[in-house]
């Protein structure tokens, strides 16, 4: 019976904190982030962190805006790290890393279509064995057991599929 009452008091306290601090926290965050959705998320995060503080050892009023300020600082740190990463990634152009461009994307889609067509031209059993081995990373023994063939039979199907794919690739070059 005592646990129910403690739980009810805790919910009542949480509701009181929410009603008392939500408008002020929303205003605090909106002035800083200028995004209503993010301000809402940050406000909820303050309440979650308040729940983590031991009820006997706290006065919620003393912590609310300290927690909010810490969340803003954490947000700024994350934004700085992301900006530094983007900047560093932009410097990779010096290292002969090609950026994605429409021509490369179109060429890759063409190659993918060629490989798909080559796979579609294979007998179904060979195609399935090849895909299980190369794409699903199943062992040759597992595939052999599944199809009721020997592991060397699996190797032959994989080799046949690879030969077909390489021939198609050579035809394009």
C-alpha positions, 0 to 999 in steps of 0.5 A, spaced: 500 500 500 505 504 501 509 503 494 502 505 491 502 512 495 509 513 493 508 512 486 502 517 486 506 522 490 512 522 485 507 522 479 503 528 482 510 531 483 512 530 476 506 533 473 507 539 478 514 540 475 511 539 468 506 545 469 510 549 472 517 549 468 514 547 461 512 554 458 519 557 461 523 551 458 520 552 452 521 559 451 528 558 454 530 553 448 526 557 443 530 563 444 536 559 443 535 554 438 529 557 434 526 550 432 519 548 436 520 541 435 527 541 438 525 546 443 520 540 445 525 535 445 530 539 449 524 540 454 522 533 455 530 531 456 530 536 462 524 532 465 527 526 464 534 528 467 530 531 473 527 524 474 534 521 474 535 525 480 534 522 487 528 525 490 530 526 497 537 529 495 534 535 490 530 541 490 528 541 482 527 548 482 535 549 483 536 544 477 532 546 472 535 551 468 542 548 470 540 542 466 537 546 460 544 550 460 548 543 460 543 541 454 544 547 450 552 546 451 551 539 449 548 541 443 553 546 441 558 541 442 555 536 437 554 541 432 561 543 432 563 536 432 559 535 426 561 541 422 569 539 423 567 533 420 564 536 414 570 540 413 575 535 414 571 531 409 571 536 404 578 536 405 579 529 402 578 532 395 585 534 395 587 526 396 583 524 390 577 522 393 572 523 387 565 526 390 559 523 388 556 526 381 551 524 377 555 521 372 558 516 377 551 515 379 549 513 372 555 509 371 554 505 377 546 504 376 548 501 369 553 497 372 548 494 377 543 493 371 548 489 368 550 485 374 542 484 375 541 482 368 547 477 368 544 474 375 537 473 372 540 469 366 543 464 370 539 458 372 535 459 378 539 454 382 546 457 381 543 464 382 540 462 389 547 458 391 551 464 388 547 469 392 547 465 399 554 464 398 556 471 396 551 476 399 548 472 405 555 469 407 553 462 408 558 457 408 559 452 403 557 446 407 551 450 409 549 451 402 551 444 400 546 441 406 540 445 404 541 443 397 543 436 398 549 437 394 556 436 396 561 442 397 564 441 391 558 442 387 557 449 391 564 451 388 562 449 381 555 453 382 559 459 385 564 459 379 559 458 374 556 464 376 562 468 377 564 466 370 558 469 367 558 475 371 566 476 369 564 475 362 558 480 362 563 485 365 568 484 359 563 485 354 562 492 357 569 494 357 
